[in-house]
Amino acid sequence: MKFSCTQENMNSGLNMVAHIASKNTNLPILHNVLIEAKDEGVEFVATNLEIGVRVHVRGKVETPGSFTVPAQVFSNYINLISKDRVDVELVGSEIVVHAGNQNTKIKGEEAAEFPLIPEVESTDKLSLPIEELREALSQAVVAVSSDSSRPELTGVLFRVQERQLTVVATDSYRLAERHVQMLNAGVEMSVIIPSAAVLELIRILPHEEDGVVELVLSDSQARFKTTDVELTTRLIEGVFPDYEQILPSEPRTTVTVEREALIKAVKAASLFSKSGIHDVNVHVSQEKQEVTLTTVNNQVGENVTKVQAEVVGDSNNSIFNHRFVLDGLSHISTPKVIMKLVDNVTPGVFTPQGETSSLYTYLIMPIKQ
């Protein structure tokens, strides 16, 4: 095996894959990154047996071949190289890295020892806009549960219906739902993608306005593929809850408020909320056309913040976890946000204002007094 690449390309590719190289003590080969030099370029592969990532890097290949080396050592070293061109050659059981006046040997293991990343077998390939998918995953994953006793809640539901993909996550206290219009129609199905895989996707998906992600789903695996990046993950077994049953019907109160003003008000209120409860009392006045946030902490003090708003319907009052509110507001990009309330025991719903209002729904269960 012998090839050359730019330091920038190698560094970018290795940063994507080295992140998931496992610390598995029972299978030390998982510490390594697989290097595959092919006629069409160089590929770096890493896996922790749950998630596998493959990245294609442009390079000049003189001799095709494959080998594995410790992912962190190789990645950290390439990151430190200052010269633009990097030459890599396999000599015996070591790869020799040459860059300018630096020559380094890194010991590794044969590629045959490296686990195969399973192929995802399906004839149904879905196409999605990269930027929309990344935004949808970021909006949904904030509501994922960390409770391992309910594994179906530790992932993100992917539900395919004709030309629409719906991604949903919930931890039973809040719920996030986002719709993404697909570029082609797909067979109706639902799978649960582990949150670890979702976070990796958010991290490694390229920033391309017109880019497309190919998604292939099977009964046990999912594969996301762009031009140069491919991620394969196992699915979570289980049945996602029928969350549509808890979506409130018609609200009694609809509030339209400046997003930044509400975020600042919630952050100010959070400084005086009760430790461990994170409560903020939200009072909506139809008469005064304003939202009042109140928090009281006997050890710290109290805060009252008023925010002007457009209020339609009745005055209303609910108590929410301020952290949950901020998580939802931080993933809404429109200047104004819409808050819909029924009463103090029914979930509050936050959506963007405008054309995207039907695409993203963020629901928070109130704190009961």
N, C-alpha and C positions, 0 to 999 in steps of 0.2 A: 504494500500500500504506500502510495506516494502522491501527495497533492499540495497545492498552495492556495491560500485564500487571503483576503484582506483581513487585518486585525479587527476592523469594525464589524464585518460580516460574521466572523467566527465568534466574537464576543457577544453579539446580539443573539446568535443561535444558542450558544452555550448557556446564557442567562435564562433562556426560556426553559431548557430541559433540566439543568442542574438543580433547579428549585425543587423538583419532585424526586430527585434521587433519594432512595430510602435509606434509613439507618438500620435496616433489618440485620440483626446479628446472626440470625439463622441462615440467611442467604446473602453473604457479603458481596456477591456480584451486583446486587441492587444498588451498591454505593457508586457503581460505575456508570459512565455514559458510553453508549455504543457509537462508534464512529464508522460510517459506511461510505467509502469513496466509490462513486459510480461514474459512468461515462457522462451522465447529465449533471453531475455536481456532487456535493458532500451532504450527508445527512447525519444529524445527531439525534440519538434516541435515548430516553430514560423512562423508567417505570418504577412504581412501587407495588405492582401487581393489582392495584385497584384502578390506577390511572396510568396511561401511557401517552407520552408526547413525542412526536417526531417533527423535526424542523429541517427544511431543505435550505442549504446555503450555497450560493454561487461560488465556484472555485475551479481551478484548473487541475484536472486529475491526470497524472502521468501513468500511475499503476493502480488499477482498482483493487479494493480489498476491504477488510473490516477488522476491527480490534476494539477492546474496551479498556478504559483507563478511569481512575478515580475522578468522579465528576467535579467535586469541589476543588481538588488540586489543579486539575486541568483548566477549569473555568477561571479560578482566581489567578492563575499564571497568565493566561491569555489576556485577562483584563489589565495586567501590569505592563504588557508589551507596548512600547512606544512606536516601534517601526510599523509601517503600513502593511508590508507583506510578511506573511508567515508561511514557512515551508514545514511540512510534516511528513515524516517517513517512518515506516515500521521496520525496525531492525531487531530480529529475534523476538524477545518478549518485552521489548520496550518501544515506545515511539520517541523519535528524535525531533525536537522542535527547534527550528533555526529561524531567528529574526534579527537582522542586523548583526551586532556583535554578541548576541546571546545564543548560546546553545544549551539545550536542556534535554535530559532523558527522563521519561516517566514510565515506570513499570506498570504493566497491566495484565489482562487475562484474555484468553481466546474468545472470539465472538460467539463460538458455539456454546459457551457456558451461559450466555445471556438469554433470559426468558423471551419467548416470542410474544409479541403483542397480538392478541387474537383479531382475526378479521371479523367485521360486523357484516353478517350476511342478510341482505335485504335488497329487493329490487326497487323499493320505494325510496327515492332520494329527494329530500326537500331542500329548497334553496331559500336563503334568508339574507336580507341586507345586514352586513357586518355591524354598522353603527347602531341600527335599531336593536339588534340582538344584544349587543353589549349593554346598551342603556336598559333594556328590559331585564337583563340578568342582574344588573346593579340595583335596580328598583325592587326586585323580588327578594334577593338573597338577604336583605336586612331583616326580613321577618322569619328566617329559618330558625327552627328550634335547636337547642344544644342538648336536649334531653334524649339520651341514648335508649331510654326505656321505650320510646316511641320512634323507632327508626324511620317510619314513613314521613315524619315531620322534620327530619334532619336533612331533607333534600328539597329540591324544587320540582314541582309538578310541571311536566310538559304535556299539554293536551293539544292534539292536532285535530282540527275540524275543517275539512275542505281546504280553503286557502288561508286559514288563520291558525297561528300558534298562540296558545295562551299559556303563560308561565305564572305559577302561583306558589306562594310559600306562606306558612303560618306556624306560630309557636303557641297557638290557642289564646294568646293575649292580643295579638294583632295579626293582620293578614294583608298581603300585597298581591295584587293581580295586575298583569300587564298583557295586552294583546299586541301581537306583531303580525302584520300582513305578509304572507309568504309570496314568493315569486312564482310558485307553481302549486298545484293542488296535491294534497296528500291523502293517504288512507287514514280514516279516523282511528286514533289510538291515544292512550295515555301512559306515560312512564314517569318515574321519579329519578331525577339526576342528583347524585350526591352533592352537597354544598361545596365540598373540597374541589370537585371537578368544575363547578360553576365559577368558583373564585379563580381557578387556574385559567379558565376561558376568558374571564374579564381581564386578566393580566396579560395573556399572550396574544389575543386576537389583534391583528394589525389594524392601525387607524387608516382606513381607506373609505372615503365617502361613497364610492361606487362599488366597494368590495362586496363579495358574496360568500356566504358560508354554506357549504353542503352538509346537511344533517342526515345521517342514516340511523334508523332505530331498529333494534331487534328486541326479542323478548328479554334478553339479559345484558345487552351492550348498547352503547350509543357512540357514534363517531362524528366529530365535527372537523371539517376540512376546508382550508382555504388554499390559495395557490402554494404557499410555502410552509404552512403549519397544519399539523393534524393532531387531534386529541381523541383518545379512545378511553371510555370509562365503563365500569360496571354499573348496573342500575341497582336501585334499592328495591328490594322485594316488599310487598305490602300494598295496602289499599289506602289511597289518600282520602281524607274525610270529605264528605259531600258539603263543601264549604258554602255553596250557593244558598243553603238553607238559612244561614246566619246573616246574609246580606239584607240590610234593612229595606223595607218597602219605601213608600213615599215619606220624605222627611217633613217634620213640622216646622223646621227652621233651616233656611239656606243662607249661608254667610259667604260673601265675597270680600276678601281682604288682601292687602298688599303682603306678598310672601315675605320679603325682607323685614318688614315692620313686625310681622307676627313672630318670625324667628328671633329677633332681638328681644321681643317681649317675653317669649318663652325662656330664653337664656337668662334674662334678668330674674324671672320668677323662680327658675330652677335653683338659684343660689340660696333660696330661703325655704325650699321644700323639705319635707321630713326625710331624714336619712333612712334608706331602705324602702321607702314608699314611693318617693319621687313624684309626689302628687302636685298637681296644679289645678286649681278650680277655675273653670272657664264659664263665665257668665255672659250670655248674649242678650243685649237689650235692643228690642225692635224699636222702642220709642226713641232712644238716644242714638240709634244706628252706630253701635260700638260693641267691641268685645273687651271685657274686663278680666284680666288674669290675676288671681289672688293666691298667695302662698304664705303660710305661717309656720314658723319653727320657733318653739319656745326657747331653744338654746341660742338661736342666731338672730331672729327678728322676724319681720314680715315685709311683704312687698305687694303693692297694687299697681298694675300697669294697664292703661287703657289704650286701645287701638281702634281708630275709626274704621268702619266697615259698612258694606251694603247688606242690610238684613231684610230678608223676605220671610214672612210668616210670624210665628209666635216668638216671644222671648224664651230663653232656654238656659239650662245650667247642667254641666257635667264636670266630673273630675277625671283627668287623664294622667297617665305616666308621662312626664315631660320628655324623657329620653325617647319614648316611642313617637311622640309628636315630632321631635326634631329629626329623627330618622326619616320619617315620611316627608317632611318639608324639604329636607336636604336633597331629595331625589325627585323633586318637582322643579322643572326649569322655567315655567311660565312666571311672569311678573306677579300675577295674582293667583291665589289658591281659593278653591271653593270648599267650605266645610258644611256638612249636612248632619243635622241632629234630629233625633226623635224625642228622647227623654234621657234621664240620667241612669238608666239601666240598659239602654240599647246602644250598640256600637256607634261611634262617630265615624263618618266617612270623609276622607280628604281626597280631592281630585284636582288636576290642573284646570285652569280656566281656558276656554277657547276650544279650538278644533280637536285638541288632544284629550279633552276631558273624559271621553268614553274609553280611552286607551289604558289609562292607569287609575286604579282604585286602591286606596290605602285605608284600611279599617282598623280602629282601635277600640278594644273593650274598655268601658269606663271602670274606674275604681269605685267599688261600692262603699258607701259611708257606713 
